[in-house]
Amino acid sequence: MTPELPLYHRIENDLKNKIFSGYYKSGDILPSERELIGIYKVSRLTAREAVNRLAIEGLVVKVQGKGTFVTIPQLTHRKGPLYSGGEEILMRYYEVKTKVLDLKIVTPNKIVSKNLELQEEEVVYLERLRYANKTPVALIKSYLPHRYVPGIESIDFTDKFLYQFLEKYYKLQIHEADEIIEAVRAEKRCAKLLKIEPATPLLLNQRITRLLDGKVIEYEMVEYRSDIYKYYNKLTGRGETRIAQENKT
């Protein structure tokens, strides 16, 4: 029999579900300790412990004399160095963990073959679930030509980042990537893994990554929770040729 969760943990989970479901939004104030005592029929110490645990996870912040406010820091995907799916989270203040869901050699479908620029060739499929502060934030699916990474199917990627491993172990020179980002809705399995409702809006990032010689090393699809993730890009200049043409008119 599974032991019953402590009261403070059950309150923490309930409040966390309300935060991530949008019932409480960033900037909203949580019920006071007195209100939590009345809602959950618990002691002051139990209510306080539940809120303290949320604060430790970075989901709320206590402001003396004003109350406890929801503050969900969004993960930011930036233009800059090339990282594999979710690695950029490390550049911020989250505790990052990875759960490997699948790693195997497969025969690719036409879409995967086209994106990897392959004919008839086996590929490695690696599926991972990325967590930030114990919250699932991204479902990552990577396809790599098997001939570039023999034996990779026996590697445990629980505590490894893909690009770092490819460079260090296989001596591959990862050079550049093209990305397409679009809005999609979570399918049933993805929603369950990310702990959201089916059809919830997600950000889908599709990436084709190339080596220094131009060969494709990875086709990656990452589904990000849009409620706690945003994409940041910086654009500079308008091009000297265009500006010169406009000045002539």
Secondary structure, DSSP 8 states (H G I E B T S, - for coil): ------HHHHHHHHHHHHHHTTSS-TT-B---HHHHHHHHT--HHHHHHHHHHHHHTTSEEEETTTEEEE----EEEESSS---TTGGGGGTT--EEEEEEEEEEE---HHHHHHHT-SS--EEEEEEEEEETTEEEEEEEEEEEGGGSTTGGG---TT--HHHHHHHHS---EEEEEEEEEEEE--HHHHHHHTS-TT-EEEEEEEEEEETTS-EEEEEEEEEETTSEEEE-------HHHHHHHHH-
